Amino acid sequence: MKKTMNRFVMRGAVAAMAAAFLLLPGAASAHCDLFDGPVIKEAQKALQTNQVKLLYKWITPADEAEITALFDKTYALRGGDAEIYAIVEKHFLETLVRLHRASEGVPYTGLKAAGSVKPIVKMSDEALDTGNIDGLLAKLTGHIAKVVREKYAKAEVLARQKDLSPAKGREYVRAYVDYVHTIEGIHSWIDGTAHVSAAASGGVCCD
């Protein structure tokens, strides 16, 4: 039984990587409105090298003309007044992020300060940057195992008391539902068959 559970949790780690971005509406895009997020980092690189096409991946084809025109105006001001350039650059970054978020069906809520990205998102990016997934999987697997064990332990203890009184029975049912929904949530992400709410996930995403 323990070996089966461990294999299940290991598989759940891979699913949790997707869940880390998709558990909440707009979660994936929220990562992209940070100053140290991938969109703005690539935009700054594009402005340094005058390569607007690097940014097309973040927007729809219909938005390419708008971004190109604004990019050209911004780039042309790089060598001028620093204060003016800072204002124009910010407008360009805001426009790029707004169009990117619109392409994913989520509202634009402004640019966010660097350093506010969730640790799990930062770890996911670092795994891609380094080409090393093992560290991320180890931490995810450990966290998922901890969550599942805690919920299992609570339900298992209460199962022995569930018939002592209606109150004990209801307490067991709440723990049982929480435990089972957590397992179901992880399995849904493995199969890719359902969207899991943050509550049902039981905190599978690592903060």
MARPADO-537648 format. One line per field, with one value per residue: residue in three letters; x, y, z of N, C-alpha, C in turn; residue number from 1. Coordinates in steps of 0.1 Angstrom, whole numbers, plus 2048, in hexadecimal, padded with zeros to 3 digits. Layout:
<sites>
r	c(ALA / ...) $
n_east	c(X / ...) $
n_north	c(Y / ...) $
n_up	c(Z / ...) $
ca_east	c(X / ...) $
ca_north	c(Y / ...) $
ca_up	c(Z / ...) $
c_east	c(X / ...) $
c_north	c(Y / ...) $
c_up	c(Z / ...) $
k	c(NUM / ...) $
</sites>
This chain:
<sites>
r	c(MET / LYS / LYS / THR / MET / ASN / ARG / PHE / VAL / MET / ARG / GLY / ALA / VAL / ALA / ALA / MET / ALA / ALA / ALA / PHE / LEU / LEU / LEU / PRO / GLY / ALA / ALA / SER / ALA / HIS / CYS / ASP / LEU / PHE / ASP / GLY / PRO / VAL / ILE / LYS / GLU / ALA / GLN / LYS / ALA / LEU / GLN / THR / ASN / GLN / VAL / LYS / LEU / LEU / TYR / LYS / TRP / ILE / THR / PRO / ALA / ASP / GLU / ALA / GLU / ILE / THR / ALA / LEU / PHE / ASP / LYS / THR / TYR / ALA / LEU / ARG / GLY / GLY / ASP / ALA / GLU / ILE / TYR / ALA / ILE / VAL / GLU / LYS / HIS / PHE / LEU / GLU / THR / LEU / VAL / ARG / LEU / HIS / ARG / ALA / SER / GLU / GLY / VAL / PRO / TYR / THR / GLY / LEU / LYS / ALA / ALA / GLY / SER / VAL / LYS / PRO / ILE / VAL / LYS / MET / SER / ASP / GLU / ALA / LEU / ASP / THR / GLY / ASN / ILE / ASP / GLY / LEU / LEU / ALA / LYS / LEU / THR / GLY / HIS / ILE / ALA / LYS / VAL / VAL / ARG / GLU / LYS / TYR / ALA / LYS / ALA / GLU / VAL / LEU / ALA / ARG / GLN / LYS / ASP / LEU / SER / PRO / ALA / LYS / GLY / ARG / GLU / TYR / VAL / ARG / ALA / TYR / VAL / ASP / TYR / VAL / HIS / THR / ILE / GLU / GLY / ILE / HIS / SER / TRP / ILE / ASP / GLY / THR / ALA / HIS / VAL / SER / ALA / ALA / ALA / SER / GLY / GLY / VAL / CYS / CYS / ASP) $
n_east	c(808 / 813 / 828 / 819 / 80B / 821 / 82A / 815 / 814 / 82D / 827 / 814 / 822 / 82C / 814 / 80D / 81E / 812 / 7FA / 803 / 804 / 7EA / 7D5 / 7C6 / 7B1 / 7C0 / 7D9 / 7F0 / 7F6 / 7F9 / 813 / 820 / 81E / 831 / 84E / 865 / 85D / 858 / 84E / 854 / 86F / 878 / 86F / 880 / 898 / 893 / 891 / 8AB / 8B9 / 8AC / 898 / 87B / 86C / 870 / 85D / 844 / 83B / 82D / 815 / 7F7 / 7F5 / 7E6 / 7EC / 806 / 80D / 806 / 817 / 830 / 832 / 831 / 847 / 85C / 85B / 862 / 87B / 889 / 88D / 89F / 8B9 / 8B5 / 8A7 / 8A7 / 892 / 87B / 87D / 879 / 85F / 852 / 85B / 84F / 834 / 834 / 83B / 825 / 810 / 818 / 816 / 7FB / 7EF / 7F8 / 7EC / 7D2 / 7D0 / 7CF / 7B8 / 7B4 / 7B2 / 7C4 / 7D7 / 7EA / 80E / 824 / 839 / 85C / 867 / 850 / 847 / 83A / 84B / 849 / 845 / 85B / 86E / 865 / 86B / 887 / 88E / 889 / 89C / 8B4 / 8B3 / 8AE / 899 / 897 / 89C / 885 / 870 / 876 / 871 / 856 / 84B / 850 / 841 / 827 / 824 / 825 / 80E / 7F9 / 7FE / 7F9 / 7DD / 7D3 / 7DA / 7CB / 7B1 / 7B2 / 7B5 / 79D / 78B / 789 / 779 / 761 / 748 / 741 / 732 / 71A / 727 / 743 / 741 / 73B / 752 / 765 / 75B / 760 / 77C / 781 / 776 / 786 / 79F / 79B / 793 / 7AB / 7BC / 7AD / 7AF / 7CB / 7CD / 7BC / 7CB / 7E0 / 7D3 / 7C9 / 7AE / 79D / 796 / 7A5 / 79B / 7A9 / 7A3 / 79B / 7B3 / 7C2 / 7D8 / 7ED / 7FF / 81E / 827) $
n_north	c(7F4 / 80D / 810 / 812 / 82A / 83C / 83B / 846 / 860 / 869 / 86A / 87D / 894 / 89D / 8A5 / 8B9 / 8CE / 8D9 / 8E0 / 8F4 / 90B / 90C / 909 / 91F / 938 / 94A / 946 / 93D / 952 / 967 / 965 / 970 / 98C / 997 / 9AA / 99B / 985 / 96F / 97C / 998 / 997 / 98C / 9A0 / 9B5 / 9AB / 9AA / 9C5 / 9CD / 9C1 / 9C7 / 9B6 / 9B0 / 99B / 987 / 989 / 982 / 969 / 96B / 978 / 97C / 976 / 98B / 9A0 / 9A7 / 9BC / 9D4 / 9D1 / 9D1 / 9EB / 9FB / 9F1 / 9F9 / A15 / A17 / A0B / A1D / A32 / A2B / A35 / A4F / A68 / A5D / A5C / A61 / A4A / A36 / A39 / A34 / A1A / A0C / A0F / A00 / 9E6 / 9E2 / 9E1 / 9CA / 9B6 / 9B8 / 9B1 / 997 / 98B / 98E / 97D / 965 / 966 / 973 / 98F / 9AE / 9BA / 9CC / 9D2 / 9BE / 9BF / 9B4 / 995 / 98B / 974 / 953 / 939 / 91F / 924 / 932 / 91E / 90C / 91B / 91D / 902 / 8FE / 910 / 905 / 8EC / 8D7 / 8C2 / 8B3 / 8BD / 8CD / 8BA / 8AA / 8BB / 8C1 / 8A7 / 8A0 / 8B4 / 8AE / 894 / 899 / 8A8 / 896 / 881 / 88E / 894 / 87A / 86E / 87D / 876 / 85B / 858 / 863 / 852 / 83D / 847 / 84E / 844 / 84A / 860 / 877 / 890 / 889 / 878 / 88A / 89A / 887 / 882 / 89B / 89C / 885 / 88B / 8A1 / 894 / 880 / 891 / 89F / 88A / 883 / 89C / 89D / 887 / 88E / 8A2 / 892 / 883 / 897 / 89E / 8AF / 8CF / 8DB / 8E9 / 902 / 8FD / 8E2 / 8D6 / 8D6 / 8E4 / 8DD / 8EA / 8F8 / 911) $
n_up	c(800 / 809 / 7F6 / 7DE / 7E4 / 7E5 / 7CA / 7BE / 7C9 / 7BE / 7A3 / 7A5 / 7AA / 792 / 786 / 798 / 791 / 77B / 787 / 799 / 78A / 780 / 792 / 79C / 78D / 774 / 77E / 771 / 760 / 772 / 77B / 767 / 767 / 777 / 77F / 780 / 772 / 756 / 73E / 740 / 744 / 72C / 71B / 723 / 71B / 700 / 6FA / 6FF / 6EB / 6D4 / 6C8 / 6C1 / 6B9 / 6CB / 6DD / 6D3 / 6D9 / 6F0 / 6EB / 6D6 / 6B3 / 6A8 / 6B8 / 6B3 / 6A2 / 6B0 / 6C7 / 6BA / 6AF / 6C6 / 6D3 / 6C2 / 6C5 / 6DF / 6E1 / 6D1 / 6E2 / 6F5 / 6F8 / 700 / 715 / 736 / 749 / 739 / 729 / 73C / 742 / 72A / 725 / 73A / 733 / 71B / 725 / 736 / 722 / 713 / 726 / 72D / 715 / 712 / 728 / 721 / 70C / 718 / 724 / 73D / 754 / 753 / 76D / 775 / 778 / 78B / 7A8 / 7A8 / 7B6 / 7C2 / 7B9 / 7BD / 7CF / 7C4 / 7A9 / 7A2 / 7A6 / 792 / 77B / 77E / 77B / 760 / 755 / 75D / 754 / 764 / 774 / 78A / 7A5 / 7A9 / 7A7 / 7BD / 7D3 / 7CE / 7CF / 7EA / 7F7 / 7EF / 7F8 / 814 / 818 / 810 / 822 / 83B / 838 / 835 / 84D / 860 / 857 / 85B / 877 / 880 / 875 / 886 / 89A / 890 / 895 / 8AE / 8B5 / 8A6 / 8A1 / 8A1 / 88C / 877 / 877 / 86F / 855 / 848 / 849 / 83A / 821 / 81A / 818 / 804 / 7EE / 7EA / 7E0 / 7CA / 7BC / 7B6 / 7A6 / 791 / 784 / 77B / 768 / 759 / 757 / 765 / 775 / 792 / 7B0 / 7C7 / 7E1 / 7E1 / 7DA / 7F0 / 7F6 / 7E5 / 7D5 / 7D9 / 7F0) $
ca_east	c(800 / 81C / 82F / 80F / 809 / 82D / 82B / 80A / 819 / 837 / 820 / 80D / 82C / 82C / 808 / 80D / 825 / 808 / 7F1 / 809 / 800 / 7DC / 7CB / 7BE / 7AF / 7CA / 7E6 / 7FC / 7F9 / 7FE / 821 / 826 / 81D / 83B / 85A / 86F / 856 / 85E / 84A / 85B / 87D / 87B / 86D / 88C / 8A2 / 890 / 895 / 8BA / 8BF / 8A4 / 892 / 86D / 866 / 871 / 851 / 838 / 836 / 824 / 809 / 7F1 / 7F9 / 7DE / 7F2 / 814 / 80F / 806 / 823 / 83C / 832 / 835 / 855 / 865 / 85B / 869 / 889 / 88F / 88F / 8A9 / 8C5 / 8B2 / 8A5 / 8A5 / 885 / 871 / 87E / 874 / 850 / 84E / 85E / 844 / 828 / 836 / 83A / 817 / 809 / 81C / 810 / 7ED / 7EB / 7FB / 7E2 / 7C5 / 7D1 / 7CC / 7AA / 7B5 / 7B3 / 7D1 / 7D5 / 7F6 / 81A / 827 / 847 / 864 / 868 / 843 / 843 / 83A / 857 / 848 / 846 / 869 / 875 / 862 / 873 / 895 / 890 / 88A / 8A8 / 8C0 / 8B1 / 8AE / 88C / 898 / 89A / 877 / 868 / 879 / 86A / 848 / 847 / 851 / 836 / 81B / 824 / 822 / 800 / 7F1 / 800 / 7F2 / 7CF / 7D0 / 7DC / 7BF / 7A5 / 7B3 / 7B2 / 78F / 783 / 787 / 770 / 756 / 73B / 73F / 728 / 718 / 732 / 74F / 73F / 73C / 760 / 76B / 757 / 767 / 78A / 781 / 774 / 792 / 7AA / 798 / 794 / 7B9 / 7C0 / 7A6 / 7B5 / 7D8 / 7CB / 7B6 / 7D5 / 7E7 / 7CB / 7C5 / 7A0 / 795 / 79C / 7A4 / 79B / 7B4 / 79E / 79B / 7C0 / 7C8 / 7E5 / 7F7 / 809 / 828 / 82A) $
ca_north	c(800 / 818 / 811 / 817 / 838 / 843 / 83C / 84F / 86D / 86D / 86E / 889 / 89F / 8A3 / 8AC / 8C5 / 8D9 / 8E0 / 8E6 / 900 / 916 / 90C / 907 / 92B / 93F / 954 / 944 / 93C / 95F / 970 / 964 / 978 / 99A / 99B / 9AF / 990 / 97A / 96C / 985 / 9A4 / 994 / 98A / 9AD / 9BD / 9A6 / 9AE / 9D3 / 9CE / 9BB / 9CB / 9AA / 9B0 / 98E / 97E / 98B / 97E / 95D / 96F / 97F / 976 / 97C / 997 / 9AB / 9A9 / 9CA / 9DE / 9D0 / 9D5 / 9F9 / A00 / 9EC / A01 / A22 / A15 / A08 / A29 / A3C / A25 / A3E / A5D / A6C / A51 / A5D / A5E / A3C / A2D / A3A / A2D / A0B / A06 / A0E / 9F4 / 9DA / 9E0 / 9DD / 9BD / 9AD / 9B9 / 9A9 / 989 / 986 / 98E / 972 / 95A / 968 / 978 / 99D / 9B4 / 9C1 / 9D4 / 9CB / 9BB / 9C0 / 9A8 / 98F / 987 / 967 / 948 / 931 / 914 / 929 / 935 / 911 / 907 / 922 / 919 / 8F4 / 900 / 917 / 8FD / 8DF / 8CD / 8C1 / 8AA / 8C4 / 8D1 / 8AE / 8A5 / 8C3 / 8BF / 89A / 8A1 / 8BC / 8A7 / 889 / 89E / 8AC / 88A / 87A / 895 / 892 / 86C / 86C / 883 / 86E / 84D / 859 / 866 / 847 / 834 / 84D / 854 / 83F / 84D / 86A / 87E / 89A / 882 / 873 / 895 / 89E / 87D / 884 / 8A7 / 898 / 87B / 892 / 8A9 / 88A / 87A / 89B / 8A1 / 87F / 885 / 8A7 / 89A / 87D / 895 / 8A8 / 888 / 87F / 8A3 / 89D / 8B8 / 8DA / 8DA / 8F6 / 903 / 8F6 / 8D3 / 8D2 / 8D4 / 8EB / 8D5 / 8F3 / 8FB / 91F) $
ca_up	c(800 / 809 / 7E9 / 7D5 / 7E7 / 7E1 / 7BC / 7BA / 7CC / 7B5 / 797 / 7A8 / 7AA / 784 / 784 / 7A0 / 78A / 773 / 791 / 79F / 781 / 77B / 79C / 79D / 781 / 771 / 786 / 768 / 75B / 77D / 77B / 75B / 769 / 781 / 779 / 77E / 76B / 748 / 733 / 741 / 743 / 71E / 715 / 725 / 712 / 6F2 / 6F8 / 6FF / 6DF / 6C9 / 6C2 / 6C5 / 6B6 / 6D7 / 6E6 / 6CC / 6DF / 6FB / 6E6 / 6CB / 6A6 / 6A6 / 6C0 / 6AF / 69C / 6BB / 6CF / 6B2 / 6AE / 6D3 / 6D6 / 6BA / 6CB / 6EC / 6DE / 6CC / 6ED / 6FE / 6FA / 703 / 723 / 73E / 74F / 72F / 725 / 746 / 741 / 71D / 726 / 742 / 72B / 712 / 72D / 73A / 717 / 710 / 731 / 72C / 709 / 715 / 731 / 71A / 703 / 720 / 72A / 74A / 754 / 757 / 77A / 777 / 779 / 799 / 7AC / 7A8 / 7C3 / 7C8 / 7B3 / 7C6 / 7CF / 7BB / 79C / 7A0 / 7A4 / 785 / 771 / 77F / 775 / 751 / 752 / 760 / 74D / 76F / 77A / 796 / 7B2 / 7AA / 7A9 / 7CA / 7DC / 7CC / 7D4 / 7F8 / 7FC / 7EC / 802 / 821 / 818 / 810 / 82F / 845 / 837 / 837 / 85C / 867 / 854 / 861 / 886 / 882 / 870 / 891 / 8A3 / 889 / 899 / 8BC / 8B6 / 899 / 8A0 / 89D / 87E / 86D / 877 / 866 / 847 / 843 / 846 / 82F / 814 / 817 / 814 / 7F7 / 7E4 / 7E7 / 7D8 / 7BD / 7B5 / 7B0 / 79B / 786 / 77D / 774 / 75C / 751 / 755 / 76D / 77B / 7A0 / 7B8 / 7D1 / 7EE / 7DF / 7D9 / 7FD / 7F7 / 7DE / 7D0 / 7E4 / 7F2) $
c_east	c(809 / 823 / 826 / 80D / 815 / 82E / 820 / 80E / 824 / 831 / 819 / 816 / 82C / 820 / 807 / 815 / 81B / 7FE / 7F6 / 805 / 7F1 / 7D1 / 7C1 / 7BC / 7B9 / 7D8 / 7F2 / 800 / 7FE / 80D / 828 / 824 / 827 / 847 / 865 / 868 / 85B / 85A / 853 / 86A / 881 / 879 / 87A / 897 / 8A0 / 894 / 8A4 / 8C0 / 8B7 / 89E / 884 / 867 / 867 / 864 / 844 / 832 / 82C / 817 / 803 / 7F6 / 7F2 / 7E4 / 800 / 816 / 810 / 813 / 830 / 83D / 837 / 843 / 85F / 866 / 863 / 878 / 890 / 893 / 89A / 8B5 / 8C2 / 8B0 / 8A0 / 897 / 87A / 871 / 877 / 864 / 84B / 850 / 853 / 837 / 829 / 834 / 82B / 80E / 80B / 815 / 801 / 7E8 / 7ED / 7F0 / 7D4 / 7C5 / 7CE / 7BF / 7AA / 7B7 / 7C1 / 7CF / 7E1 / 802 / 81D / 836 / 84F / 865 / 85B / 83F / 844 / 846 / 855 / 849 / 854 / 871 / 872 / 86A / 882 / 898 / 891 / 898 / 8B4 / 8BF / 8B1 / 8A1 / 88C / 896 / 88C / 86E / 86A / 871 / 85B / 843 / 846 / 845 / 829 / 819 / 820 / 813 / 7F7 / 7F2 / 7F8 / 7E3 / 7CB / 7D0 / 7D0 / 7B3 / 7A6 / 7B0 / 7A3 / 786 / 780 / 77D / 763 / 748 / 738 / 734 / 726 / 723 / 73F / 74E / 741 / 74B / 768 / 768 / 75E / 776 / 78B / 77F / 780 / 79D / 7A7 / 798 / 7A2 / 7BE / 7BA / 7AC / 7C2 / 7D6 / 7C4 / 7C0 / 7DE / 7E0 / 7C8 / 7B6 / 798 / 79D / 79A / 7A4 / 7A5 / 7AF / 79F / 7A9 / 7C7 / 7D6 / 7F0 / 802 / 812 / 829 / 837) $
c_north	c(80D / 81B / 817 / 826 / 841 / 845 / 846 / 85D / 872 / 871 / 87B / 896 / 8A5 / 8AB / 8B9 / 8D1 / 8E1 / 8E7 / 8F3 / 90C / 917 / 90B / 913 / 932 / 94A / 951 / 943 / 94A / 969 / 970 / 96D / 987 / 99F / 9A0 / 9A5 / 983 / 979 / 976 / 992 / 9A2 / 992 / 998 / 9B6 / 9B8 / 9AA / 9BD / 9D6 / 9CA / 9BF / 9C0 / 9A9 / 9A2 / 984 / 97E / 986 / 971 / 960 / 975 / 978 / 97C / 989 / 9A3 / 9AE / 9B7 / 9D4 / 9DD / 9D4 / 9E4 / A00 / 9FD / 9F6 / A0F / A21 / A14 / A15 / A33 / A37 / A2E / A4C / A5F / A60 / A51 / A5B / A50 / A33 / A2D / A32 / A1E / A05 / A05 / A02 / 9E7 / 9D7 / 9DB / 9CE / 9B3 / 9AC / 9B0 / 99B / 984 / 985 / 981 / 965 / 95B / 96C / 988 / 9A2 / 9BC / 9C9 / 9CB / 9C9 / 9BB / 9B3 / 9A2 / 989 / 97A / 95C / 93F / 925 / 918 / 92C / 928 / 90B / 90E / 91E / 90B / 8F5 / 906 / 90E / 8EF / 8D4 / 8CD / 8B9 / 8B1 / 8C8 / 8C6 / 8A9 / 8AD / 8C2 / 8B2 / 89A / 8A8 / 8B4 / 89B / 88E / 8A2 / 8A0 / 882 / 880 / 893 / 884 / 869 / 871 / 87A / 861 / 84D / 85A / 85B / 83D / 83A / 851 / 850 / 842 / 857 / 871 / 889 / 894 / 87D / 87E / 89A / 894 / 880 / 890 / 8A3 / 88E / 882 / 89A / 89F / 885 / 885 / 89F / 897 / 881 / 891 / 8A4 / 891 / 884 / 89C / 89E / 884 / 88B / 8A3 / 8A8 / 8C3 / 8D9 / 8E7 / 8F6 / 8FC / 8E7 / 8CE / 8D0 / 8DA / 8E3 / 8DE / 8F8 / 90A / 921) $
c_up	c(800 / 7FC / 7DE / 7D7 / 7E2 / 7D2 / 7B7 / 7BD / 7C3 / 7A8 / 799 / 7A7 / 79C / 782 / 78C / 79A / 782 / 77D / 797 / 797 / 77F / 785 / 79E / 790 / 77F / 778 / 77D / 763 / 765 / 77E / 771 / 75D / 773 / 779 / 778 / 778 / 75C / 73E / 734 / 73F / 734 / 717 / 717 / 71D / 704 / 6F0 / 6F8 / 6F2 / 6D2 / 6C1 / 6C7 / 6C3 / 6C2 / 6DF / 6DF / 6D2 / 6EA / 6F8 / 6DA / 6BE / 6A4 / 6AE / 6BC / 6AA / 6A7 / 6C3 / 6C7 / 6B1 / 6BB / 6D7 / 6CF / 6C0 / 6D8 / 6EA / 6D9 / 6D6 / 6F7 / 701 / 6FE / 712 / 72B / 744 / 745 / 72A / 72F / 745 / 735 / 71F / 72F / 73B / 721 / 71A / 732 / 72E / 713 / 71A / 72F / 720 / 70B / 71E / 72A / 711 / 70B / 727 / 738 / 74A / 758 / 764 / 77E / 779 / 788 / 79C / 7AB / 7B6 / 7C9 / 7C2 / 7BD / 7C4 / 7C5 / 7AC / 798 / 79E / 797 / 77A / 771 / 779 / 766 / 74D / 753 / 759 / 758 / 776 / 788 / 7A3 / 7B4 / 7AD / 7B8 / 7D4 / 7DB / 7D2 / 7E4 / 7FE / 7FA / 7F6 / 810 / 822 / 819 / 81D / 83A / 844 / 839 / 846 / 863 / 864 / 85B / 870 / 888 / 87E / 87C / 89C / 89D / 88E / 8A8 / 8BF / 8A8 / 897 / 89B / 88F / 874 / 86C / 86E / 857 / 841 / 840 / 83B / 822 / 810 / 812 / 806 / 7EC / 7E0 / 7DE / 7CA / 7B5 / 7AF / 7A4 / 78E / 77D / 775 / 767 / 753 / 74E / 75C / 772 / 78A / 7A7 / 7C2 / 7DE / 7EC / 7DE / 7E6 / 7FE / 7F0 / 7D9 / 7DC / 7E5 / 7F8) $
k	c(1 / 2 / 3 / 4 / 5 / 6 / 7 / 8 / 9 / 10 / 11 / 12 / 13 / 14 / 15 / 16 / 17 / 18 / 19 / 20 / 21 / 22 / 23 / 24 / 25 / 26 / 27 / 28 / 29 / 30 / 31 / 32 / 33 / 34 / 35 / 36 / 37 / 38 / 39 / 40 / 41 / 42 / 43 / 44 / 45 / 46 / 47 / 48 / 49 / 50 / 51 / 52 / 53 / 54 / 55 / 56 / 57 / 58 / 59 / 60 / 61 / 62 / 63 / 64 / 65 / 66 / 67 / 68 / 69 / 70 / 71 / 72 / 73 / 74 / 75 / 76 / 77 / 78 / 79 / 80 / 81 / 82 / 83 / 84 / 85 / 86 / 87 / 88 / 89 / 90 / 91 / 92 / 93 / 94 / 95 / 96 / 97 / 98 / 99 / 100 / 101 / 102 / 103 / 104 / 105 / 106 / 107 / 108 / 109 / 110 / 111 / 112 / 113 / 114 / 115 / 116 / 117 / 118 / 119 / 120 / 121 / 122 / 123 / 124 / 125 / 126 / 127 / 128 / 129 / 130 / 131 / 132 / 133 / 134 / 135 / 136 / 137 / 138 / 139 / 140 / 141 / 142 / 143 / 144 / 145 / 146 / 147 / 148 / 149 / 150 / 151 / 152 / 153 / 154 / 155 / 156 / 157 / 158 / 159 / 160 / 161 / 162 / 163 / 164 / 165 / 166 / 167 / 168 / 169 / 170 / 171 / 172 / 173 / 174 / 175 / 176 / 177 / 178 / 179 / 180 / 181 / 182 / 183 / 184 / 185 / 186 / 187 / 188 / 189 / 190 / 191 / 192 / 193 / 194 / 195 / 196 / 197 / 198 / 199 / 200 / 201 / 202 / 203 / 204 / 205 / 206 / 207) $
</sites>
